[in-house]
Amino acid sequence: MADLATFALVVQHQGFRQAARASGQSASALSESMRRLENQLGIRLLVRTTRSVTPTEAGTLLLGRLRPALNEVASALDVLNDLRDSPRGTLKLNVPVSAARFFLQDIVNRFMQAYPEILVEIVVDNNFVDVVASGCDAGVRYGERLEQDMIAVPIGPRVERFAVAASPDYLKRRGTPAHPRDLLEHACMRGRFLSGTIYAWEFERDGQKLSLEPTGPLIVTPTVSDLSISAAIAGHGIIYLFEEWLKPYMTSGQLQPILEDWWPSFPGPFLYYSGRRHLPAPLRAFVDFIQARN
């Protein structure tokens, strides 16, 4: 069982070093465990290269049957948490940059104070992921469509807005847009999802909605939006981003808000997790903690 669990761990983390860091064991010990398992089964389970470790066809078949069994074992052991005064274990969350930056810090700090024996691991990732397949207990996302077996719990602010701003110097040189369509004549700091799609700028006023794809001198992924802010402050163009992200710079006067009556609002984020499996004690404690705050 230990060697089978090691196999699942190595595949999940796509390498021995990564799995070693996650488990607290040495990479050589994990590698020896895999050699022992493959020798015992008489079949190769992993393809090892200098850059990655991936399952063979046999490994993929074994993992598909193995994961549910390992989850059942983990659930069986987790039942013991109900006998403790305070739950133990690891809570692994997959969250976007905006959540980690703006509202999750206070929530996590208070949760850690309430549950000191739970290890909290945060994976910052702007892609929408299958939390179960990624090895996470739950995720936080904005407005994406969730699968039917997912449970969504409100977390963080319930309404947020996108804001538009530029430096006073830029607006002095290029003029201030009076309508969102005027942005098509301006330099704009654009963002690209990790999927490769450059996201549109959306606006709304009095029931009227607009979606634009402006051009500009800089494109960044949402994980490094500070680069866009720096470029906007330096006068290179107009920026479109979460209001909370831009608020400090607008307050200081480094950026000037524009088109405020067109800023679109959107529903706040949700904590989502699978409703198909036993809820581990650390996740159950976190869900109860979030719901008590709502």
C-alpha positions in Angstrom: 0.0 0.0 0.0 2.8 2.4 0.8 4.4 1.8 -2.6 1.1 2.2 -4.4 0.5 5.5 -2.5 4.0 6.6 -3.5 3.2 5.9 -7.2 0.0 8.0 -7.0 2.0 10.8 -5.3 4.8 10.9 -7.9 2.3 11.0 -10.8 0.3 13.8 -9.1 3.4 15.9 -8.7 4.9 14.9 -12.0 8.3 14.1 -10.5 10.2 12.7 -7.6 11.6 15.9 -6.2 8.2 17.6 -6.2 6.6 14.6 -4.6 9.5 14.5 -2.0 8.8 18.1 -1.1 5.1 17.4 -0.7 5.6 14.3 1.4 8.6 15.2 3.5 10.5 12.1 2.2 13.6 12.0 0.2 13.5 11.7 -3.6 15.8 8.7 -3.5 13.4 6.9 -1.1 10.5 7.5 -3.4 12.5 6.3 -6.4 13.5 3.1 -4.6 9.8 2.6 -3.7 8.9 2.8 -7.3 11.6 0.4 -8.4 10.4 -2.1 -5.8 6.8 -1.7 -7.0 7.6 -2.1 -10.7 9.8 -5.2 -9.9 7.0 -6.8 -7.9 4.4 -6.1 -10.6 6.7 -7.0 -13.4 5.7 -4.0 -15.5 6.9 -0.5 -16.1 4.6 2.2 -14.5 6.5 5.4 -15.1 8.4 7.0 -18.0 11.3 8.9 -16.4 13.2 11.8 -18.2 15.5 14.5 -16.9 12.6 16.9 -17.1 9.4 15.0 -16.1 7.9 11.8 -14.9 4.7 10.5 -16.6 2.8 7.3 -16.3 3.0 4.6 -18.9 -0.2 3.1 -20.4 -0.1 0.5 -17.6 0.5 3.2 -15.0 -2.5 5.2 -16.3 -4.8 2.2 -16.1 -3.5 1.3 -12.6 -3.9 4.9 -11.4 -7.5 5.1 -12.6 -8.4 2.2 -10.4 -6.1 3.1 -7.6 -7.1 6.7 -6.9 -10.7 5.9 -5.6 -9.2 3.2 -3.4 -6.7 5.5 -1.9 -9.3 8.2 -1.4 -11.4 5.6 0.5 -8.5 4.8 2.7 -7.9 8.5 3.4 -11.6 8.9 4.2 -11.5 5.9 6.6 -8.6 7.4 8.5 -10.1 10.8 8.4 -13.1 9.5 10.5 -10.7 9.5 13.4 -10.7 13.3 13.2 -14.2 13.3 14.7 -12.8 11.8 17.9 -10.3 14.7 18.4 -10.9 18.0 20.1 -9.6 19.8 17.0 -9.2 18.3 13.4 -5.8 17.7 11.9 -4.5 17.2 8.4 -3.9 19.3 5.3 -6.2 21.7 3.6 -5.1 22.3 0.0 -6.8 25.1 -1.9 -6.4 26.2 -5.5 -7.1 30.0 -5.8 -6.7 32.8 -8.3 -4.2 35.6 -7.8 -6.9 38.2 -7.0 -8.3 36.0 -4.1 -4.9 35.4 -2.6 -4.1 39.1 -2.8 -7.3 40.8 -1.7 -9.5 38.8 0.6 -8.1 35.4 1.4 -5.3 36.5 3.7 -7.6 37.6 6.5 -9.8 34.4 6.1 -6.8 32.1 6.2 -5.2 33.9 9.2 -8.4 33.6 11.2 -8.9 30.0 10.2 -5.3 29.1 11.2 -5.9 30.7 14.6 -9.1 28.7 15.0 -7.6 25.4 13.8 -3.8 25.4 14.6 -3.4 21.7 13.8 -4.5 22.0 10.2 -1.8 22.7 7.6 -3.1 25.1 5.0 -1.5 24.8 1.5 -2.4 27.5 -1.1 -1.8 26.9 -4.8 -2.2 30.2 -6.8 -3.4 29.4 -10.2 -5.7 31.5 -12.5 -6.8 28.5 -14.6 -10.1 26.8 -13.8 -9.0 23.3 -12.7 -10.5 20.0 -11.6 -9.7 20.3 -7.9 -9.9 16.5 -7.4 -7.6 15.6 -10.2 -5.1 18.3 -9.2 -4.9 17.0 -5.7 -6.6 20.0 -4.1 -9.5 19.8 -1.7 -11.3 22.8 -3.0 -10.9 25.8 -5.3 -11.9 29.5 -5.4 -13.1 31.0 -8.6 -15.2 33.8 -10.1 -18.4 33.1 -11.9 -17.2 30.1 -13.9 -19.6 27.4 -14.7 -19.2 24.5 -12.3 -19.9 20.8 -12.9 -23.1 19.4 -11.5 -21.3 17.4 -8.8 -19.6 20.6 -7.5 -20.8 22.5 -4.4 -20.3 26.2 -4.4 -20.2 28.3 -1.2 -19.9 32.2 -1.4 -16.6 33.4 -0.1 -15.1 37.0 0.0 -16.9 40.1 -1.3 -20.2 39.4 -3.0 -20.0 42.1 -5.6 -16.8 43.4 -7.3 -16.0 45.8 -10.2 -13.6 46.2 -13.0 -12.0 49.7 -13.1 -10.3 51.7 -15.9 -7.5 54.2 -15.1 -4.5 56.0 -16.6 -1.8 58.3 -15.4 -2.5 62.0 -15.3 0.5 62.4 -17.7 -1.0 60.0 -20.2 -4.4 61.7 -20.1 -2.8 65.1 -20.5 -1.0 63.9 -23.7 -3.7 61.8 -25.2 -6.9 63.2 -23.8 -9.5 61.5 -21.6 -11.9 58.9 -23.2 -15.6 60.0 -22.9 -17.0 56.7 -24.1 -15.6 53.1 -24.0 -15.4 53.1 -27.8 -12.8 55.9 -27.5 -10.4 53.3 -26.0 -10.0 51.9 -29.5 -8.0 55.0 -30.3 -5.8 54.7 -27.2 -2.9 52.6 -26.0 -4.1 49.9 -23.5 -2.5 47.5 -21.2 -3.9 44.1 -22.2 -4.1 40.8 -20.4 -3.8 37.2 -21.8 -5.1 34.1 -20.1 -2.7 31.2 -19.7 -4.8 29.5 -22.4 -3.6 32.1 -24.9 -6.8 34.1 -25.1 -6.5 37.9 -24.8 -9.5 38.9 -22.7 -11.9 41.6 -23.8 -12.7 44.7 -21.9 -16.4 44.7 -20.9 -18.5 47.7 -19.9 -22.1 48.3 -18.7 -24.3 51.3 -18.1 -28.1 51.6 -17.8 -28.6 48.0 -19.1 -26.3 48.6 -22.2 -23.3 46.3 -22.5 -20.2 46.7 -24.6 -17.3 44.4 -25.2 -14.1 45.8 -26.7 -10.7 44.5 -27.8 -8.4 47.5 -27.6 -4.7 47.4 -28.6 -1.6 48.6 -26.8 2.1 48.2 -26.2 2.0 45.5 -23.4 0.3 42.1 -22.8 0.7 40.2 -19.6 -0.9 37.3 -17.9 -3.1 38.0 -14.8 -0.5 36.6 -12.5 1.8 39.5 -13.2 -0.7 42.4 -13.3 1.7 44.6 -11.3 3.7 45.0 -14.5 0.7 46.4 -16.3 0.1 48.8 -13.3 3.7 49.9 -13.4 3.5 50.6 -17.2 0.2 52.5 -16.7 1.7 54.7 -13.9 4.7 55.4 -16.2 2.3 56.8 -18.8 2.4 54.0 -21.4 -1.4 53.5 -21.6 -4.8 52.8 -20.0 -5.3 49.8 -17.7 -8.4 47.7 -17.0 -8.3 45.6 -13.8 -10.0 44.7 -10.6 -11.0 47.9 -8.8 -9.4 46.7 -5.6 -6.1 46.2 -7.4 -6.1 49.8 -8.7 -7.7 51.5 -5.7 -4.4 52.3 -3.9 -2.9 53.9 -7.0 -6.0 55.9 -7.7 -6.1 57.1 -4.1 -2.5 58.2 -4.3 -3.1 60.0 -7.5 -0.6 57.9 -9.5 -3.6 56.8 -11.6 -6.8 58.7 -12.5 -10.1 56.8 -12.8 -11.9 57.2 -16.1 -15.3 56.0 -17.5 -16.5 55.3 -13.9 -20.1 55.2 -14.9 -19.3 52.3 -17.3 -17.4 50.1 -14.8 -19.0 46.7 -14.8 -19.8 44.8 -11.6 -19.8 41.0 -11.3 -20.6 38.4 -8.7 -18.0 37.7 -6.0 -16.1 34.4 -5.8 -17.1 31.0 -4.6 -15.4 28.2 -2.8 -16.1 25.0 -4.8 -15.5 21.4 -4.1 -16.7 18.0 -5.1 -20.0 16.8 -3.7 -19.4 13.2 -4.6 -16.9 12.2 -2.0 -16.5 12.2 1.8 -15.6 15.6 3.0 -12.2 15.5 4.8 -12.2 17.0 8.2 -9.9 20.0 7.3 -12.2 20.9 4.4 -15.3 20.4 6.4 -13.9 22.7 9.1 -13.1 25.3 6.5 -16.5 25.2 4.8 -18.2 25.6 8.2 -15.8 28.5 9.0 -16.7 30.2 5.7 -20.4 29.7 6.1 -20.3 31.1 9.7 -18.8 34.3 8.3 -21.5 34.7 5.6 
